[in-house]
Amino acid sequence: MKQKIYYFAIVFLLAINLFSQNTYVFLGSYNRDKTAEAIQVYQLDTLSGKLTKFTSVKNVVNPSYLTVSPNGKYIYVCTDTKTPNAGSVSSFEFNTSAKTLTFLNSQRSGGENPVYVSVHKNGKWLANANYTEGSVSVYPILENGKIDSIAQNFQYMDGSTHKERQTRSHVHSAVFSPQCDYLFLPDLGADKIRCYAFDENLKKPLVETKNPFTKTDLEAGPRHFTFHPNQKWGYCIEEMAGQISLYNFENGVLNKIQRLATHPDKIKEGFESSDIHISPDGKFLYATNRGKENNIAIFSIAENGFLKNIGYQSTLGKHPRIFAIDESGKFLIASNVQTGNVVVFKRDFKTGLLKKVGKQIKMENVSCVQIRKI
């Protein structure tokens, strides 16, 4: 009897260990060097938080932001970012059995300095935001994972009131609504959150709406946007103002109901707020501050969606551009560009607070992190 119990215990532990190894962490960078490992992939041990190198890719210039297809087979990347007179989006095939990440193809980004890519939930459409020239591009995705030529490209010229940073449009992200029937474009340069209806059955899926944009506060600099799991609320982080605005979301329309700072009261200027995500249970919101702070602001989410600051966690590095939360909600991983380190934090499900676990990963100019269980 004891031998059977021991046997089943061993099998159980092996099964848990195997299960914990099918979560992958994808890292992008401002590598500026084709001989460097521009994209790296790690396995995340979901028991300990340990990262183990899985594969990598060279011969890619500045893959600054990336996302993973819904089926986990393909990686879509902003490439040639911050490269004068250039800019592209690229696709890679991710094979877990062969431990490879294989380049498939690239397309022009339709504007200089691509900074954000999103994939439709059906895996058939890719949306890309171009910062410098203020534009959005939409591409069909072929069955083999390759990116087809641009289906639509819209460029914007309007700016806002800041004399240096808002002389023209700077679209900083392209975010699908929870049902992927709308596409939202936070525009740092114009102080607008632009919006299109998205019809996946059309050859040109972006459709103008009666409310083409939501105006933010002046010199807010809207950057990234995320939806609550209940699909009723949207949260926008404002880079220039260091604020988060909460919106009621209904039928493509955003109505602001709260705005609060991402930083302590003692920080009066020099805001560089960056990324924003919500825990899978919908109870906590996290936002990164770069510049003087280099931390993660932590907020609880009330039943009406309102935020309350409950603390800050240093990212243990400088310039935390992007972070990600795994789908279990157990881990948050931050990437620090200037110090080139990736840090894993374990989340407390009850308090929302963070605690560093495992060893840091070093990657020069690491600019993006995504997590996916495959």
N, C-alpha and C positions, 0 to 999 in steps of 0.2 A: 504493500500500500504506500509506504514512504517513498519507494522508488518511482511509483507512478506519479505521485505528487511532485517529486523532484523533476521528473521528465517533463511534465506539463508546465512546470514553472520555467524551465529552460526554454521550452518552445515559445511560451508567452513572452519572455524577455527578448528572444530573438525576433519575434514578430513585431514587438514594440520598436526595437532598434531599426528594423527594416523600414517600418512605417515612418520613423523619424528622419529617414535619409532621403525621402522623395520631395523635400521642399528645397527649392533652389533660389539663390540670391544672385541677381544680375547687376553688374557694376559697369557704368559708363564713365568716360573721363574726357577732360581737355588734354589729351595726350600730346598733340602737336608733333608727334614723332611716329612715323610709320613702323619703326623697328620696335616700338614699345607695345606691351600688351594693352591694347586700347579698350577692349571689353573683357572682363573676367567673370567667370561663373563659379560659385561656391555652393556646396551643400550645407544646409542648415540643420544641425542636430536639434530637433524640437524638444528634446529632453534637457539638454545642457546649454543650448545656445551657441555651441561651438561651430565655427565655419571651417570647412575643409575644401581646398582648391579642387575644382572639377574640370574646367577647361578654360581656354582663353583664345582671343583672336588678335592678330597683329594686322598691319597694313591697312589701317583705318584712321582717318584724320578726324579728331575731335568728335567722337560719338557722345555728345553731351547729355542726351536724354534718350531713354529707351522705354519700350513697353512690350508686353508679352501677349501673344494672340490668345483668344479664349480657350483654344484647345491645347495651348502650351507648346505647339510645334514650331512656332516662328517668333522671331524677335524683330521688332521694327524700331529703327534708330534714327535720330537726327544726326546727320554726319556733315562734315565740312562746316561746322558751326564756328562762328567768329572768324570766318575766312573771307577776306575781301573778294567781292565779285563771285562768290560761290555760295553753296548751300545745297544740301541734298537730303533725301530720306532713303534709307537702305533696309533691306530685308535679309535675315539670316535664318537658316534652318537649324533648330536645336534638336539633337539626337541624344537622348539619355543613354541608350544602349551603347552607342559608339563613343560616347563622351566627346561629341564634336559640336561646334558652332560654325556652320558653313555659309559663306556669303552667297546670296542668290542674285540680287540685282539692286540697282539704285535708280532713282528718278530725281530730277531737279525739284527743289523745294518750292519753287514759285516765288521766292523772295529770299533776301539775304538773312543769314543768321537764324536758321530753324532752331526752336527751343523746346518744342513739346509735340508729342504724337499720341493719338488715342485711336483705339480700334473699336469699331462697332461690335456689339454683342454677337452679331451673326458671323463675325470674322471676315466679312466681305468688303468692308470699307475702312479706309485709313484717313484720319484728319490730322493736319499739321499746322502749327502756328509759327509764323516767321516774325521775329521781334523787330529787327532793324528797319525793314521796309513796311512793317505793319500789314500783314496779309494772312489769309488762311487758304490752304489748298486741301482738296479732297481727292482721293484716289480709289479706284476699285482694287481689290486684292484678288489675284487669280487663284485658282484651285491649288496650284503648286506652291502658294505662299509668296510668289513674286508680286511686286507692286506694279500695277498698270500705269499708264500715262495719266496725267492730271485730268480729272473730270470737270472740276471747277476751281477757280482761283479768284478771290476777291481781295482787292487792295484798298486801303483806307489812307486818307491824307490828313484828316482833322486831328488837331492836338488839343491841349488844354492850357492851363495858366502858368505852369512852371516854365520859366524862360530857357532853362538849359535841358531839362529832361522830357519836356512835353511839347516840343516844336512840331511833332507829327505823331501819328499812330505807332504804337508798339504793342502788338498782340503777343501776350505772354503765355497763353495756354489755350487749348481747344478741348473742352470737356463735354462729353455726352451726358444727357440727362439719364436718370435711372433706367428708363425704358428705351433709351436711344432714339427718341422721337424729336429731340431738340439738340442743338449744338450750341454751347455757350463759349464766348471768346472774351475773357478779361483783357481789356486794352489799357495798359499802363499809361500810354501816351495821351489817350483821349479821355481818361476818367470815365470809361464806359464798360459795361458788360454787354457785349453784342450777342445777338441771338438769332438763330435760324431754325425753322422747322426742318426736320430731316426725314425724307421719304426714301427709304432704302430700295424701293422698287423703281425709282426713276434713274435715268442715266446721269442726270444732274440733280443729286439728292437735296442740295441746300435750297430751301424755299423761303422767301421773305415772309415775315410775319407783320401783323398790325403793330407789334411792339418790337422794333428792330434792335433796341438796346435799352438798358437800364442805366441811368446816369448815377454815378457815385459822387461822393463828396469831392470838391475840387482838391487837386494835388494829393488824392488818395493813392493813385498808382495801383489799381487792381492787378493782381498777379496770378494767383492760382485759386481754384474753386473746387468745392467738394459738396456732395449731397449726403444728407443723413440717411441711414438705412430705411427709415420710414417713408422716404421719398417726398416728404412734405416741406423740408427745409433745405436751403442752400447756404453755404458759408464761403465768403470770399476774403482772402487775406490781401491786405493792401500794403505793398512794399514801401512806398514813400511815406505814408502816414503812420505805419506801424499799428494798424488797426485790423479788426475782423468785423465784417458786417454780416448780419444774419438776415436772410430773406425768407418770407413765405413763398413757396413755389407752387404754382397751379397753372396748367395749360400754357406753359412756356413763359409765364409772366412772373417777375420777381418783385416783391414788395418788402422793403426793408423794415424790420421791427426792432433791431438792436445793433449797436456799434460800440465796441470796447477795445481797449489797448491790448497789444500782445506783450507789452513790456512793463516793468515796474514804473511807478510814478517818477522815480529819480532820474530815469532816462528821458531827456527832454528833446533830443534831436539826433540826427544821424541814423534814422531807422532803416533797417534793411531786412524787413520781414520777408520770408521766402516761401515755405511750403506749408501745407495744411492737410490733415487727415483725421478721420473719426474712427474710433475703435469699432470693431464689428458688432458689438452689443449696443452701440449707439449711446453709451453712457458718458464717454469722454472725447474731447477734441484736443488735438496736439498741433502746435504751430512752431516753426523754427524762426529764430531771430539771428541774423548774422551780425557783422560790424562789431560794435563794442560789446555785445552780449554773448553771442555764440552759445545759445541755449535753446531748449525746447520749452515753450510755455504750455502749461497743462490746465485744461478747463473741464469742469463738470458740466453736463448738459441736463438742464431741468426738463420737466414734463412738457413745458411749452416751447422748448428748444433754446431757451436763453442760456447764455454762458456765464460761468463764474470761475474766476481764476483760483486755482488751488495750489499752484506752485510752479517752480522752474527747475529744469535739469540741465546742467552743462553737457554739451555734446563732446567734451573732452578733446576739442580740436577747434580749428578756425574755419569759418565760412561754411556752415551746414546748409548746403543748397537744397538737397532733396533728402527725404527720409521715407521709410515705408513701414507698414505694420503687416505682419503675416496674417493669413485669413483666420487663424485660430484666435488671434488677438493676444497671444502670449508674448510675442517679441516685437520690439520696435528697433529698426536699424537705421542709423544716421550716417551720412557721408559728408566728410569735411574736406572741401576743395583745397584750401591753402595749406593745411597740414598733411593732406594725403592719407587720412586714416578713416577706417570704417569701424564703428562701434556698435555692439549689440547690447540692447537693454531688455531686461525682463519687465513686463508690465504686471502690476498688482491689479487683479480684476476688481477688487473692492474699492481701493483708493484711487486707482488710476496712475499712481506714482511709478517712477522708473528706477531700476537698479542695474548697473553695468554687470554683464556676465561675460565669461570667456575672454579670449585674447583678441586684441585689435588686429585688423587686417590693414596692411600698408599698400596703397596704390597711389601713385603720383597723380595729382590733380583730379582725384575721383570726384565726379560731379553728379552722379545719379545712382540710385539703388532701387531695385524692384524685387519683390518676393513672390514666388508662385509655387504652389504644390502641384506636382504633375504626376 
